[in-house]
Each structure stands twice: as C-alpha cells, then as structure tokens.
C-alpha cells in the first residue's frame, strides 16, 4: 500500500476524510492537534478526551494511537469499548515503527510535521493527513521543522504531487498555498 498525502486545516475535515477512507487505525500526533506544545496537564487531558470522543464516532476505527516524541503523558487514557486507545510518549517518530506494525489497516497518520509524522506514514504505508491549521505563536523548533518539511514534501510524496501538477488549477493552488506558508 502506498502512502498518500492530504493537507487539512480543521480537525473535522481530518475526521471526515478518515471516515471516507474507512481507516481502521488512526495515529494522531499530540502537538498541536491534541494540546499546544507548552500547555499543562489539564489541557493535555482535555485534548485527549476530546479527540477520543470525536474519533469514536468513526465506525471503522478500531485503534487510536496518540504518538508524541515528547515526555508528556495524560493523567488517564480514556477507555472505550469500541476502540483501543494507546498513548505513546517518547515515540521515536519516524524511526521506531515496531509499536505500529500489527495495527489494523488501512490507517492514517494525522500530524503537523512532514519529517516526523509524514515520514512515519510513508514507512507504514498509511495515508498522511497533514494537519496544518493557521497557528500563531508556534515555537521556533516546530516552525523550523515545518519549513524543512516543506523541502522534504516532494521527496516523500512525489507521485501525488505530480498528479497535482497535471491539474493546472490544483497545482497553482498548491504552489500558492505552499508559498504563503513558507513566507508566514
């Protein structure tokens, strides 16, 4: 199974796409979708509960994995009867793939960084749902990683980007949006 790349700016759009793709596994990056980088425990706990609640409405999802390369952990992992919820701190994305090898397919990785989340999706053969909301005050590290990731995008998902370039309307929109992101 080859990886696909799709960019989204809203969580609800990500969930709608996951529903359309009938994913059975979702791997969700924690920062910034679940909780902002420097926010406290309460924000992380609320974000995890919110995402679990929303993902549990997707009928095909059987496993939801929260994956972060940081040490952050929620106080409790919400239990659901219908889906297995896993939280991986110190996930080692994209190098460590062992925790994801036996997860049901098809799957999607939802995250904001191409070098970690996008590459993990590619290594697993999952769709990469690139979560790129318009954010202010992104810390310097993630901002730099985002810019470097834009350079890696054509290397990781070149076939799909070639497909976009064959559609004049889509390629112009894609190039314009990438230019705006790099300048912001």
Secondary structure as UniProt FT lines:
FT   STRAND          5..8
FT   HELIX           11..21
FT   STRAND          25..29
FT   TURN            31..34
FT   TURN            37..38
FT   HELIX           41..55
FT   TURN            56..57
FT   TURN            59..60
FT   STRAND          63..67
FT   STRAND          84..88
FT   TURN            93..95
FT   HELIX           98..100
FT   TURN            101..102
FT   STRAND          107..111
FT   HELIX           114..118
FT   HELIX           119..124
FT   STRAND          127..131
FT   HELIX           140..156
FT   HELIX           158..166
FT   HELIX           168..183
//
